[in-house]
Amino acid sequence: MGGQDAIPSAGDLRRARIGLLGGSFNPAHEGHLAIARRALRALRLDQVWFMVSPGNPLKATSGMAPFVQRLQSVARLVDGHKLVATDIEARLGTRYTVDTIRKLQMRFPHARFVWLTGADGLASLPRWKGWRQLVRCVPLAVMPRPGQNNRALHGAAGHYMAHWRIPARRAALLADLPPPVWTFLPGRQNGISATSIRQNGGFESFVGSLVPSGRSHSGERS
């Protein structure tokens, strides 16, 4: 990332299709990267912004790495062009996703945002502040997660949003459609989690082994 976040908190007039992937990233891992890459292709996005949360209201602070360390774990994983690590949520001073989305839409009035989440995020959505307002102000794309998909699709949020779901074959249109609208993108499922990483060697040892997006130890990844 080079130390300077290229996304201005004051906003600009960019015209782009942008996926927003928010989270604690404690630490960032290949599962996050898989979601972002899938979204770029299926939704025909120009970028995905990895928005590192300064503090998730639904997660305990115990075991949470410092914000700068979590941001660095993302920056080491992404390419900084199509996939961007950003601290913009901290700079905006927002604590809840619905408030973050509203501020971003005000500051980037010509951008077309899509909120990206895993099936576990959809399952827990009713616990989020203003979640009904959230789904009415931004399109959502939901990615599969092992053991979470049925619970998510048939849970409270899935039922509430059922009439606004479009089939995956129309996913490329999502960014252009007025909310409420969402889609579920079936496909390969990645079971890696930040919790398991912390339980098996910890944050620092995992982050030290990260390879930036677009590279691999063997040079095989495009």
N, C-alpha and C positions, 0 to 999 in steps of 0.2 A: 504494500500500500504506500510505501515511501513516506509514512508519517503524516501526510496531509490528505484528509478526506476530500475527494473531488466533488462531493455533493453539497451544494451550498444550502445552509439552513434558511436563508432568505428566499430560496427558490429561484426559478428561471422560467423561460418560455419554451423549454425543450418539448418536442413532439416525439414521444417515444412510448412504446409498450413495455411496461415495467412490472415485473413480478416482485412482490414484497414477501420476503421470508424472514419473519421475526422469531426471536427466541433468546434464550439465555446463552446458548452455545458454550456449554460448560463441560467439555470443550466442543468445538466444531468437529465434525467427522464426515466420513464418506457417505453416510446416509443423507446428510444435509446436501452434500454435493450432488448426489443422485437425484434428489427432488428438484434442485435448481436446473440441472441439465435436462431432465425430462420436461420441465416447464418451458424452458427455452425452445425446445423442439415442438412440443405438442401445442403450445399456445402461441407460437411464433412471436416470442418476445424479443425485444432489443437488449434487455438487461434483466438481471435479477439482483436486487439489493438485499444483502444479508444484514438485517437491522438488529444489531446486538442490543438487547434490553439492558438498561442500567440496573433494573431490578424487577423481576417478575412477581407481581402480587400473589400469585398462586403457588410460588415455590419458596421453600424455606431458605433462609440466608445461610444456615449451617451447611458447610461443604461447598458454598458458592465461591468460585475463584474471583479475584478482583476484576473489575470491568475491563481494564486495560489488557489484562492477560487473556480474557475471553475474546476481546476484539482481535488481539494478535493471533489467536488460534484460527480465527476465520481468515484473516489477511494472509496467513501462510498457506491456506488451502485454495484460495480463489485466484483468478488471473488478473483481476483489477480492471478488466475491460467489459466483457460480457457478464462476469460474475464479480460483484463489488461488495467489499466489506465496508460498513458505514456505522458511525456513531451518531447518526442524525437524530435518532430518538432521544438520546441524552441531550443533544443540543437544542432540540425542540422543547425539552422539559416536560414531555408527556409520560404518563405512567400506564395508561390503558390504551389498548390497540385502537379502539374506536376514536379516541382523541387524536392519536397519531395519524390515522388515515385522514381525518378531516383537515388537519393542519397541512399534511402533504398535498391534498387536493387543492387547498387554497394557494399554496406556494408554487405548485407546478400545475397551473390550470389547464395546460394543453396535453399533459401526460395522461396515459390511460393505464391505471394501476389494476393489478390483480393480486389479491391476497392468496398466498400459498400456505398450505398446511398439510400435515399428515392426518390420517384417519383418527389418530389419537387426539389431535387438536379439535377435530369435529366432534368427537365424543365428549370432550370436556367443555365445548363451547358454551353451554348453558351456565357455566360457572363464571364466565367472563362478564365484566361490567358492560352494560349496553350492547349485548351481543345481537339482539334483534335489530338495533339501529345499525350495527356493523354490517350485517348481511344486506341491509338495504342501501348502503352507501358505496359498496365496492364488490365487484365480482369475486368469487372464491373458486379456487381449484384445489381439490382434495386428492392427496396421493395415498395409495394403500400402505398399510403397516401390518405386519404379522400379528394375528390375533385381535386386531382392532376393527376390522372393516365392517363386520356385521353389526357390532355394537354401535359403531358410528352411524352407519346408514339407517339403522332402525331405532336409533336413540331419539331423544327429545329434539335435538337440532335437526337431525335428518328428517324427521316427520314434519317439523315446522317448515322446512325449506323444500319439501318434496315437489311441490308444484312449480318450483323455479329451476329445477334441475334440467340441464340439457345433456344429450348423449355425448359420450367421449368423442364420437366421430365429428362433432361440431366444435370441438374444443378450440380450434384455431380462431373461432369467432368471438370467444369469450371476452377478450379485452374491449371489443367494440360494442358489446351489448350493455344496455342500461340495467343496473341492479334493481331489484334482487335477481341474481342469476348465479348459477354455480354448476360445476361438473365434477364428476369423480373419474379419475384417470387410472383404470386398472393396469396392472403390469407387474414387472419384477419388484419383489418386496425385499427391503433391506432391514434386517433385525437388529442392526447395531444401535446402541443407545449410549448417551453420555453417561448415564448411571452405571452401565456395565463397564465402560472405560475407566471410570473413577474407581470402581471396585476391583479392577484388574490392572494394577500398576499405577493408576492415578493420572491426573491431568498433565503434569509436566513431562512424564515419560512418553505419553502418547503424542503430545504436541511436538515434542522433539523429533518424532519419527515422521511427521507429516511431509508430504511431497506436494508442492504447489500444483494447482489445477493445470492440466495440459501437459504434465510431465509424469514420468514414473521412473523408478530405479532402473528398469530395464530399457526405458526409452520407447516402450511399445504404445503407450497411450497417446492418442492424437489430441 
